Structure formats: structure tokens, C-alpha cells
Amino acid sequence: MSSHCLQPFGPVHPFPVVHYNMEFAEALREAFSRIQPEAIAVELPRSLAETVKKGVGRLPQLSVVLYENAKGESIYLPVEPTDPLMEALRLGMEHGLPVHFVDLDVDAYPVYRDRVPDPYAVHRLGIDAYLDLFFHQSILRTDGLDRRREAGMAYRLQKLAKNCDKIFFVCGLVHLPGVREAFFRPQAQPLERSKRTGVSLFNLHPDDLSEVMGEPPFLAALYEYRRGDLPPPPELSHYTVRRKLGPFTLMDGGKGQHTQEEALDASVRWATHQTRPGPLDRQVAMLRLFDQASRHYYQDTGEMVERWQKRTFFRFSRNYALLESRLIADFYQFLIAARSCVDDNFCFAFWRLGAYYPWQRAEADVSTIRMKADMLWLGTRKMRIRRMLPRVKRRPVYIPKRRRIKERRPGEWMEGFDDPYICSYPPEDVAVENYGGFLKSKGALLLASDEAASVPFETSVLDGIDVRETVRHMDEGRLYVKEFKKIKGGVGSVVVIFDENDDDSRYPYLMTWLGEHDQESDMAFYATDPTAHIVGPGISRCTYGGFLMTYPPLRLGDVWSDPEYAWVRSKAEHLLLAGLEYSMEKYVVYVAKTPPRSFLKQVAARWQKQIIYIPLGHLSPVKIRKIRTLHVLSGKDKREIAQDYIW
């Protein structure tokens, strides 16, 4: 076959397809509008015609046709909007065209797994290029049962050709050459089962869609929405994934709250409007699915999906797809990537939205059936999602080891702030100093690794074997090792920015304090208002927005009132500029979600300093949450009682 395989033979305009694939369904709709046929012929037996047409008439609700063969085995035929055969029947019925079922009713047809290129290439390359690739590189089946079916389809097409000038014929890829060849030879009426009893139509249960659908339900929903009149885009801020269970919500019966189904439907409608016009791009659809799953994940857990996790997710899924000779990952591979690159809670949010189909309900006009993937011989793979959920205590009464002390009268703790001298809580100082030392070591290691050299092995393995260089020079038969060059100068200051949104209403507390001994650094920071969270007499709790540590101590001036820093854009840049100026060493470690501006790097170079940037996402979130808490004590005498109030 050549690239002209879509050329008509006689009045028949063929369109070979991969079954249950969205790209072929999209291409079929475009070909239908271009050809404007007089009749539709599909590769389905006439004995199923009435039941299948009833199922197509129920779309977008999904159905399954069920019957038994002579051996008593149950045969299932799902009716989905992304199946090209069902799309052809649906177009014919919508346009009032006659639809014909031209295949033979074969009772015991074996299960084949034809190897075809990834159908996503249809969207990228076009249907002609895809078919040319398939028919030039594939070895077609020569099974006698297939030849019998192809001859039967050719016979019926010959009969239709006598009365129609344009027949739109939809069949599987492997059958088109045989049907085309048999069409130009006289064919006898085939022997077949003309009528089949016990053919039933069932409604698919919504909980089973992710297992039995050929495409992810989310993708099928996008296809269905874009196929008709688009619904208005929702305002997502009004939709939450779950109802609030607070006392006021329970008292008013949950009024004004949306159900989980309504929130999922809003996400699907939003994703529909975010995809580009024209044929639906599966890759863009999966990007929108990731965005909405991230929103649901945040509403469920309160944790954000970081940009580095998103980048890792799509790189992981791409590599996983390439391992299985695919251009883009399937739904299972995306779920594995979601669990591996974020966590099980995000994987569940991704699956919950990806498995949602807005129009499917357990109650329908026909009976509902429960199905599993093994009933359809889909060769599906299973995975287990272990969600981390908050749990109530197993004991009916929780008795803490140490009860928190409470005020005996209102305002009692405020009386402890009469001392104008403030200080920190020593255990927190030790934790922050230790973490600052860790960041200095990590920064120095990153700098040394950037300037590492690979040399052939001679007498010592130096700093370890360089596997990449060894493989690259495998033809030499030599082993290469890494040598970390010693950097000149050390790390003097450490700047950690937890939150770059340094709004004054959120972080109004600006402070600079000096180390109390030669093992403690000077520190400047911005934090939340101390008066907003009083935890004891003269003891308040704050949360860092960012801090600067510089060593040796007793050198740091009040950086927040220094007029030389007035030109900076944010508190984070304020701390970084002070860290550069007060650093006694050449290097300054800067930890934040985003790197500093290039202009600040130029300023550092003029001062003969260098910024070592460490992304905040590369550090342990558990450790970050631990060191971000700060307690301010009003007077050193509060250190003796602080342990009774700080938790």
C-alpha cells in the first residue's frame, strides 16, 4: 500500500482506523465533512445492528452490548464516543444517512494484538503519513477467517455500490487491503449467522469506566464537549473538591457548597476551554488534567505541586512512554509518574479526575452492569494507591503527656512583655545554626562538582568513578574517575527565602540581632507579627518569611534601615544584598524558589563575590517546616520557662 490508501475504489471511500482511539475519531470527523457521503458502512455484523444503534443513540451516556457465542462465552462491545466506528454511526444517524453493518457475524474470532505505531502520530503527522508508515512497515495477517470476513464485507459493498455514489467505509487497518482487493472480484453471498438472539444493551457503571474504556474518561469527556456546543467556562474559585465539614456548614445543611461531581465537572469544562481550537491534542489535554489535579491536590492536602515536580512528571512520563515504543504516555503511565514524582495523594487526585465522565450515572434508562478489565481482554495493569489521610485517634479520650498551659485570666501573658530586651530560644538557635552549616557544605559541594574534571584512572580513584565518561570512552578500554577541584575561598553568608511574597501585611516584623557568642551567627530576618500569636508570658511565635545568617558575629548593622539598600525590589533582595556586603568569604549561598535577578549577580561580581543558588524544592520539606518556626522571648529570664509553653 502507498500513501494513496485513502483513495476511493469504485464509489467506496475507505477510512481505516485503530479501534477505540480518539485521534482516529477526530480524523474520521474531518474526513466525513470533506467527503459528504450518501451512506455509511462500518465493520460490524448486521446481527448487532439494532442494539448497537440504540447504544449510539444513548451517547454521550456509555453503553455496552453483551451477547454469548456458541461456547457460552460472554462477548462485550463497548459503545464509546472516541471509537471511530461508533463515531461514524453517530455522524450517519445525526445527518439522516443510511448506516450499514457489512461485517460477518463470526462466532469464535480469536483475540489479536496488532502492532501499530502510536496513534498520537495521526495528530502530529496527519492521517496520510500515518497510514503510509503502517502499510509500508507492517506485516498484515493472512488468517483464513480474516479473508472470509474481508470477502463478506466486499460482497456487501458491491451491493451498496449499485445504489450509492459515495459510500463512507470504516474498517480496521489490517482489513483494508483485503477488502479493496476482494471488491474488484466477483463475490458470492457469504454463509453466516443472519440473526442472533440474546443481544442486550447495558449501561456502564461510572465506577468501572477507568478500567474498561479504551481512552481515559477525562479525554473522552473533552472530546464529547468539543464535539458539540461548548458549555460556558466555570469560575473555578466557586468549586471545591469536597464539602467543608465545619460546624457552621453542618448547621446550614451545606448550602452553597458544591458536590464533588460538580467540582470535577467544572474542572473538565475548564480544561475544554483551555485546549486549542481544532483537533484535540492529547498532550495538551494531559497538561490540563495535571493542572486541575494539582488544584484538587492543594484543596485536599494544603500542599502545592511545585514547578520542578511538574517538570519531572512530564520528563518521567515521556521516558516511560519511550521504553514502550510510544510517543506519549498512556493513563497508567501517567499515574505511575504522578505517584513517583509527587506522592500517592496526588496520584489519587489525578486518577479521580482522569476517571471522571460527566454524563455517566448508575441509574439509567437501561440496566446497569458492573465490569472489570479482564472481561474485555485489554491486558490492563493494576496499581495500588496508598493515600495518606488524617485519622481520628483510636482511643476515645486522648490524654497528652504534657498539657499546654493556658492563661488563668485574659491578658495574663501580655504582662510578661514588660522587659524591652528580646532574645531567641536557644534550642531553635542551635537547629538554625546546624542547618546553616549544612547549607554551607551543600553550596561548597555544588560549586566543587560544577568544576569537577574527569581524568583517566592511574593510581587512585580520586573522588569516585565517572560512569558517564567511562561509557563515552568505552572504545579506549580505560576507566575514568572524577576529581573535584579545591575551591578558593569559603561560604560566608547564607540567605534562605521561604516565601518570596513579602507583603507587609503578612510579614511586617523586620529584625536584626547579633550573635551572643563566637559560635553563633548574626541574623536578619522578616517574619509574621509576634503579637498575633502569643503562646506564653512574654513568649510569642513567629514564622520566618526569610532570613540572613552571616559569620563571624557582632558585625551586622541594622540592614532594614540602611539607605544603601533602598533600591531593591523585595525583602528577599534586601537580605541577599546585605549577605553579599557583610560576607567575609567569596561565596554566598542563596536558597529560594526562584534564582536571583541577573543584576544582583552583576553586583556580586563587582564586589568580587559569587552567589551559589540552591532551589528550595531540593531541600527536605520536613526540615524546612521545622526551622521556619521562631519564638521571640521578652527578656532572658523567659528562657527558663519557655520549654513549658513552646511545642
KEVEXMAR-334400 format. One record per residue (C-alpha): residue in three letters; x, y negated, z negated. Coordinates in pm, whole numbers, padded with zeros to 5 digits, always signed. Layout:
<sedos>
ALAXYZ;...
</sedos>
This chain:
<sedos>
MET+00000+00000+00000;SER+00113-00355+00065;SER+00013-00688-00079;HIS-00285-00674+00159;CYS-00460-00414-00058;LEU-00740-00663-00126;GLN-00814-00686+00244;PRO-01164-00550+00322;PHE-01216-00221+00501;GLY-01531-00249+00707;PRO-01784-00455+00508;VAL-01630-00337+00179;HIS-01429-00594-00020;PRO-01233-00387-00273;PHE-01116-00507-00611;PRO-00905-00250-00803;VAL-00889-00306-01179;VAL-00742-00189-01508;HIS-01037-00092-01723;TYR-01123-00291-02037;ASN-00879-00571-01962;MET-00954-00941-01989;GLU-00711-01061-01718;PHE-00876-00838-01458;ALA-01221-00953-01571;GLU-01112-01316-01520;ALA-00962-01237-01178;LEU-01281-01049-01081;ARG-01499-01351-01155;GLU-01278-01568-00934;ALA-01287-01311-00651;PHE-01666-01280-00682;SER-01717-01654-00644;ARG-01482-01660-00343;ILE-01635-01361-00159;GLN-02004-01426-00245;PRO-02110-01066-00170;GLU-02453-00929-00087;ALA-02422-00621-00309;ILE-02211-00484-00595;ALA-02071-00131-00607;VAL-01893-00001-00918;GLU-01705+00313-01013;LEU-01977+00454-01240;PRO-02211+00752-01188;ARG-02577+00698-01093;SER-02693+00922-01377;LEU-02592+00648-01624;ALA-02725+00354-01423;GLU-03036+00264-01623;THR-02871+00296-01963;VAL-02559+00104-01859;LYS-02765-00179-01707;LYS-02964-00201-02029;GLY-02637-00232-02222;VAL-02510-00500-01981;GLY-02837-00687-02031;ARG-02768-00697-02407;LEU-02436-00880-02365;PRO-02284-01064-02546;GLN-02401-00805-02800;LEU-02181-00498-02763;SER-02320-00153-02695;VAL-02200+00199-02634;VAL-02350+00459-02400;LEU-02348+00809-02552;TYR-02416+01147-02394;GLU-02290+01505-02415;ASN-02120+01715-02148;ALA-02178+02084-02081;LYS-01934+02180-02359;GLY-02129+01981-02615;GLU-01858+01714-02645;SER-01974+01358-02702;ILE-01877+01109-02431;TYR-01871+00739-02521;LEU-01878+00449-02273;PRO-01843+00107-02448;VAL-02011-00192-02283;GLU-01784-00495-02339;PRO-01770-00840-02174;THR-01398-00807-02093;ASP-01439-00479-01899;PRO-01416-00562-01525;LEU-01680-00300-01435;MET-01930-00448-01681;GLU-01841-00800-01566;ALA-01915-00701-01205;LEU-02253-00555-01304;ARG-02329-00861-01514;LEU-02249-01100-01229;GLY-02464-00900-00991;MET-02759-00898-01231;GLU-02723-01270-01305;HIS-02721-01357-00934;GLY-03004-01122-00846;LEU-02786-00894-00631;PRO-02841-00521-00591;VAL-02594-00320-00801;HIS-02498+00033-00701;PHE-02334+00309-00903;VAL-02128+00503-00646;ASP-01915+00742-00855;LEU-01985+01111-00911;ASP-02107+01244-01243;VAL-01812+01469-01329;ASP-01888+01674-01638;ALA-01537+01759-01760;TYR-01297+01491-01644;PRO-00951+01508-01807;VAL-00807+01218-02007;TYR-00535+01040-01808;ARG-00287+00777-01925;ASP-00178+00598-01609;ARG+00135+00386-01646;VAL+00063+00039-01516;PRO+00253-00291-01551;ASP+00137-00515-01832;PRO-00189-00669-01705;TYR-00083-01005-01851;ALA+00124-01038-01532;VAL-00206-01092-01348;HIS-00241-01426-01525;ARG+00122-01525-01467;LEU+00188-01388-01117;GLY-00159-01355-00967;ILE-00361-01050-00871;ASP-00191-01004-00530;ALA+00161-00990-00674;TYR+00048-00752-00949;LEU-00118-00509-00706;ASP+00180-00522-00474;LEU+00408-00431-00766;PHE+00183-00148-00877;PHE+00127+00019-00539;HIS+00495-00002-00442;GLN+00634+00145-00763;SER+00365+00377-00896;ILE+00317+00744-00816;LEU-00055+00797-00761;ARG-00235+01108-00884;THR-00325+01382-00634;ASP-00564+01574-00857;GLY-00838+01763-00671;LEU-01107+01622-00899;ASP-00993+01269-00815;ARG-01006+01348-00443;ARG-01359+01475-00487;ARG-01465+01158-00668;GLU-01299+00935-00409;ALA-01472+01119-00126;GLY-01805+01080-00306;MET-01752+00706-00352;ALA-01652+00671+00016;TYR-01972+00854+00119;ARG-02194+00613-00075;LEU-02002+00312+00051;GLN-02057+00435+00407;LYS-02430+00448+00343;LEU-02432+00099+00192;ALA-02227-00038+00482;LYS-02514+00032+00722;ASN-02734-00227+00548;CYS-02490-00477+00391;ASP-02227-00701+00545;LYS-02043-00782+00219;ILE-02004-00517-00049;PHE-01800-00604-00356;PHE-01648-00272-00464;VAL-01486-00245-00808;CYS-01286+00066-00897;GLY-00977+00178-01089;LEU-00633+00103-00948;VAL-00540+00463-00872;HIS-00860+00536-00676;LEU-00849+00257-00418;PRO-00602+00423-00173;GLY-00805+00746-00168;VAL-01139+00567-00122;ARG-01001+00347+00156;GLU-00859+00647+00339;ALA-01176+00857+00299;PHE-01402+00570+00411;PHE-01280+00596+00770;ARG-01351+00969+00787;PRO-01698+01128+00808;GLN-01804+01241+00460;ALA-02062+01498+00358;GLN-02304+01433+00076;PRO-02126+01550-00238;LEU-02260+01808-00477;GLU-02313+01653-00818;ARG-02543+01624-01115;SER-02818+01391-00996;LYS-02980+01340-01336;ARG-02852+01362-01689;THR-03067+01394-01999;GLY-02988+01274-02346;VAL-02818+00950-02240;SER-02861+00699-02524;LEU-02765+00340-02591;PHE-02645+00230-02935;ASN-02543-00095-03095;LEU-02183-00104-03218;HIS-02139-00176-03587;PRO-01944-00504-03638;ASP-01702-00341-03884;ASP-01578-00099-03615;LEU-01503-00347-03337;SER-01132-00385-03408;GLU-01087-00008-03363;VAL-01298+00069-03058;MET-01279-00243-02839;GLY-01034-00249-02553;GLU-00943-00611-02630;PRO-00920-00784-02970;PRO-01268-00908-03067;PHE-01134-01263-03108;LEU-01009-01261-02747;ALA-01340-01119-02623;ALA-01524-01395-02811;LEU-01310-01665-02647;TYR-01376-01508-02307;GLU-01751-01498-02374;TYR-01765-01859-02494;ARG-01568-01985-02192;ARG-01781-01779-01958;GLY-02096-01985-02034;ASP-02177-02328-02166;LEU-01927-02418-02436;PRO-02071-02491-02781;PRO-01973-02823-02943;PRO-01637-02815-03123;PRO-01677-02791-03502;GLU-01527-03017-03766;LEU-01317-02759-03946;SER-01286-02960-04267;HIS-01651-02874-04340;TYR-01591-02499-04319;THR-01420-02295-04587;VAL-01339-01928-04560;ARG-01510-01834-04884;ARG-01769-01983-05114;LYS-01649-02156-05426;LEU-01744-01969-05739;GLY-01717-02255-05987;PRO-01995-02315-06241;PHE-02144-02610-06052;THR-02161-02412-05730;LEU-02341-02131-05910;MET-02584-02373-06072;ASP-02696-02525-05743;GLY-02713-02188-05569;GLY-02418-02258-05341;LYS-02593-02532-05145;GLY-02381-02699-04885;GLN-02138-02408-04869;HIS-02090-02209-04551;THR-02076-01833-04538;GLN-01759-01653-04435;GLU-01919-01562-04099;GLU-01996-01928-04029;ALA-01638-02025-04112;LEU-01499-01755-03882;ASP-01736-01858-03603;ALA-01623-02220-03642;SER-01262-02105-03601;VAL-01348-01917-03281;ARG-01532-02218-03138;TRP-01241-02445-03229;ALA-00996-02211-03057;THR-01220-02206-02747;HIS-01188-02581-02707;GLN-00813-02575-02771;THR-00736-02340-02480;ARG-00657-02493-02143;PRO-00921-02506-01866;GLY-00905-02238-01600;PRO-00839-01867-01662;LEU-00796-01779-02027;ASP-00429-01741-02123;ARG-00385-01457-02371;GLN-00066-01612-02509;VAL-00239-01944-02586;ALA-00531-01754-02740;MET-00295-01572-02977;LEU-00135-01905-03070;ARG-00478-02043-03165;LEU-00551-01726-03359;PHE-00228-01778-03554;ASP-00317-02143-03627;GLN-00661-02055-03761;ALA-00532-01756-03956;SER-00281-01993-04119;ARG-00567-02222-04223;HIS-00761-01930-04371;TYR-00446-01810-04547;TYR-00399-02151-04707;GLN-00761-02158-04824;ASP-00728-01807-04968;THR-00391-01837-05140;GLY-00300-02208-05152;GLU+00029-02134-04968;MET+00130-02287-04636;VAL+00270-02093-04341;GLU+00597-02271-04268;ARG+00720-02357-03921;TRP+01014-02122-03948;GLN+00773-01838-04028;LYS+00565-01925-03721;ARG+00877-01927-03504;THR+00992-01595-03648;PHE+00644-01445-03600;PHE+00638-01508-03225;ARG+01001-01406-03176;PHE+00938-01080-03367;SER+00621-01002-03168;ARG+00796-01078-02839;ASN+01083-00842-02916;TYR+00841-00576-03036;ALA+00647-00604-02709;LEU+00965-00573-02503;LEU+01051-00249-02684;GLU+00728-00101-02548;SER+00769-00250-02197;ARG+00503-00516-02246;LEU+00510-00886-02164;ILE+00308-00985-02468;ALA+00231-00801-02790;ASP-00099-00624-02849;PHE-00318-00678-03155;TYR-00145-00406-03359;GLN+00198-00552-03289;PHE+00078-00899-03389;LEU-00049-00758-03718;ILE+00287-00594-03787;ALA+00456-00927-03712;ALA+00215-01110-03945;ARG+00291-00873-04232;SER+00665-00873-04169;CYS+00717-01248-04117;VAL+00473-01384-04378;ASP+00303-01132-04610;ASP+00010-00892-04643;ASN-00234-01170-04732;PHE-00160-01349-04406;CYS-00184-01018-04219;PHE-00532-00973-04366;ALA-00635-01326-04266;PHE-00502-01261-03913;TRP-00690-00931-03891;ARG-01014-01071-04038;LEU-01029-01349-03779;GLY-00893-01136-03493;ALA-01156-00867-03562;TYR-01448-01112-03573;TYR-01702-01123-03290;PRO-01977-01385-03349;TRP-02271-01212-03181;GLN-02244-00865-03333;ARG-02477-00769-03616;ALA-02552-00443-03791;GLU-02925-00493-03728;ALA-03019-00496-03359;ASP-03294-00405-03110;VAL-03135-00059-03068;SER-02998+00182-03324;THR-02653+00105-03468;ILE-02373+00360-03456;ARG-02051+00385-03658;MET-01744+00475-03451;LYS-01376+00538-03504;ALA-01088+00505-03260;ASP-01023+00878-03238;MET-01369+00926-03084;LEU-01251+00737-02774;TRP-00903+00893-02747;LEU-00750+00546-02749;GLY-00425+00654-02911;THR-00456+00380-03171;ARG-00211+00330-03456;LYS-00302+00265-03817;MET-00152+00029-04069;ARG-00226-00043-04434;ILE-00265-00397-04564;ARG-00193-00434-04935;ARG-00345-00765-05035;MET-00215-00943-05342;LEU-00534-01054-05519;PRO-00581-01229-05852;ARG-00714-00981-06108;VAL-00901-01025-06430;LYS-00742-00892-06745;ARG-00803-00527-06811;ARG-00858-00589-07182;PRO-01185-00761-07271;VAL-01004-01000-07508;TYR-00665-01146-07430;ILE-00450-01217-07738;PRO-00141-01419-07641;LYS+00182-01362-07826;ARG+00210-01732-07897;ARG-00089-01958-07885;ARG-00042-02302-07740;ILE-00056-02576-07996;LYS-00337-02825-07942;GLU-00398-03176-08068;ARG-00567-03187-08407;ARG-00723-03521-08316;PRO-00745-03720-07991;GLY-00434-03928-07927;GLU-00214-03747-08177;TRP+00051-03654-07922;MET+00071-04010-07786;GLU+00207-04117-08125;GLY+00525-03928-08050;PHE+00625-04173-07774;ASP+00735-04448-08012;ASP+01105-04372-07951;PRO+01227-04572-07644;TYR+01514-04328-07590;ILE+01425-04049-07343;CYS+01611-03729-07269;SER+01570-03395-07093;TYR+01506-03043-07217;PRO+01845-02859-07235;PRO+01730-02515-07103;GLU+01596-02688-06792;ASP+01926-02878-06755;VAL+02117-02551-06756;ALA+01885-02399-06494;VAL+01917-02702-06265;GLU+02296-02720-06306;ASN+02329-02350-06224;TYR+02112-02389-05916;GLY+02313-02693-05810;GLY+02627-02480-05833;PHE+02460-02213-05625;LEU+02370-02469-05356;LYS+02728-02598-05351;SER+02859-02245-05297;LYS+02598-02177-05028;GLY+02684-02500-04849;ALA+03055-02424-04854;LEU+02987-02071-04723;LEU+02774-02207-04437;LEU+03046-02452-04345;ALA+03313-02182-04352;SER+03102-01944-04142;ASP+03045-02215-03881;GLU+03420-02243-03835;ALA+03491-01870-03858;ALA+03721-01720-03597;SER+03724-01366-03456;VAL+04067-01210-03419;PRO+04184-00860-03322;PHE+04242-00625-03613;GLU+04608-00585-03700;THR+04688-00521-04064;SER+04384-00644-04262;VAL+04006-00660-04211;LEU+04026-01018-04347;ASP+03664-01131-04415;GLY+03489-00833-04255;ILE+03439-00663-03920;ASP+03286-00876-03644;VAL+03048-00628-03482;ARG+02938-00864-03206;GLU+03289-00939-03082;THR+03385-00573-03114;VAL+03097-00468-02890;ARG+03166-00754-02650;HIS+03527-00635-02604;MET+03450-00264-02612;ASP+03641-00214-02287;GLU+03961-00314-02470;GLY+03918-00042-02731;ARG+04007-00286-03010;LEU+03842-00380-03337;TYR+03771-00747-03411;VAL+03748-00898-03759;LYS+03625-01231-03895;GLU+03848-01489-04054;PHE+03681-01768-04249;LYS+03896-02077-04233;LYS+03952-02262-04555;ILE+03765-02591-04552;LYS+03941-02905-04666;GLY+03751-03075-04944;GLY+03464-02957-05161;VAL+03098-03035-05218;GLY+03045-03340-05437;SER+02672-03416-05437;VAL+02357-03209-05397;VAL+02027-03359-05277;VAL+01714-03142-05295;ILE+01388-03273-05145;PHE+01085-03062-05237;ASP+00821-03291-05089;GLU+00900-03546-04819;ASN+00556-03705-04864;ASP+00684-03951-05125;ASP+00368-04157-05165;ASP+00395-04390-05467;SER+00058-04275-05594;ARG+00185-03917-05604;TYR+00546-03968-05717;PRO+00558-04302-05900;TYR+00823-04203-06157;LEU+01172-04314-06045;MET+01455-04240-06285;THR+01835-04232-06301;TRP+02003-04070-06600;LEU+02359-03978-06687;GLY+02514-03653-06797;GLU+02561-03612-07172;HIS+02889-03418-07148;ASP+03155-03328-06893;GLN+02973-03013-06778;GLU+02656-03197-06678;SER+02597-03398-06362;ASP+02448-03743-06322;MET+02098-03726-06178;ALA+01849-03947-05994;PHE+01502-03827-05902;TYR+01145-03920-05816;ALA+00862-03728-05983;THR+00499-03735-06085;ASP+00370-03971-06353;PRO+00482-03845-06701;THR+00173-03995-06868;ALA-00054-03782-06652;HIS+00040-03455-06826;ILE+00117-03476-07198;VAL+00195-03132-07343;GLY+00316-03222-07691;PRO+00405-03507-07927;GLY+00646-03716-07724;ILE+00671-03441-07457;SER+00540-03483-07100;ARG+00554-03257-06799;CYS+00653-03382-06450;THR+00706-03227-06111;TYR+01006-03323-05901;GLY+00947-03465-05556;GLY+01323-03467-05503;PHE+01647-03515-05696;LEU+02014-03601-05655;MET+02295-03440-05857;THR+02649-03575-05846;TYR+02958-03474-06042;PRO+03161-03585-06241;PRO+02920-03760-06481;LEU+02893-04116-06615;ARG+02937-04282-06273;LEU+02587-04313-06130;GLY+02423-04656-06130;ASP+02052-04724-06103;VAL+02012-04617-05741;TRP+01644-04717-05726;SER+01718-05085-05788;ASP+02034-05101-05575;PRO+01968-05362-05298;GLU+02214-05190-05062;TYR+01962-04907-05012;ALA+01664-05129-04935;TRP+01669-05048-04562;VAL+01596-04676-04596;ARG+01258-04536-04487;SER+01181-04298-04772;LYS+01278-04188-05119;ALA+01449-03881-04968;GLU+01679-04102-04760;HIS+01735-04319-05068;LEU+01870-04020-05260;LEU+02075-03895-04965;LEU+02240-04233-04914;ALA+02324-04254-05285;GLY+02459-03899-05277;LEU+02691-03989-04990;GLU+02819-04303-05157;TYR+02876-04153-05502;SER+03023-03821-05384;MET+03387-03773-05480;GLU+03422-03497-05221;LYS+03384-03494-04844;TYR+03071-03279-04824;VAL+02716-03340-04945;VAL+02452-03064-04948;TYR+02106-03175-04833;VAL+01811-02936-04888;ALA+01475-03029-04731;LYS+01211-02904-04491;THR+01347-03119-04208;PRO+01704-03233-04135;PRO+01809-03594-04193;ARG+01798-03858-03922;SER+02096-03875-03688;PHE+02159-04233-03802;LEU+02226-04111-04158;LYS+02477-03863-04016;GLN+02650-04154-03844;VAL+02658-04345-04175;ALA+02812-04040-04345;ALA+03079-04017-04073;ARG+03171-04384-04122;TRP+03217-04315-04492;GLN+03426-04007-04400;LYS+03160-03776-04541;GLN+02965-03488-04388;ILE+02610-03364-04456;ILE+02553-02988-04488;TYR+02182-02927-04418;ILE+02008-02623-04571;PRO+01640-02568-04476;LEU+01416-02544-04781;GLY+01249-02235-04632;HIS+01579-02044-04655;LEU+01569-02055-05035;SER+01368-01844-05275;PRO+01022-01998-05329;VAL+01006-01841-05676;LYS+01329-02013-05780;ILE+01219-02340-05618;ARG+00895-02344-05819;LYS+01090-02272-06136;ILE+01341-02559-06113;ARG+01085-02809-05981;THR+00925-02848-06326;LEU+01070-03119-06550;HIS+00991-03215-06910;VAL+01070-03563-07038;LEU+01123-03594-07414;SER+01082-03920-07603;GLY+01387-03901-07827;LYS+01643-03629-07902;ASP+01452-03527-08214;LYS+01185-03376-07985;ARG+01433-03111-07869;GLU+01392-02927-08199;ILE+01016-02880-08149;ALA+00999-02873-07766;GLN+01008-02494-07743;ASP+00674-02477-07927;TYR+00499-02689-07663;ILE+00679-02606-07338;TRP+00569-02297-07146;
</sedos>
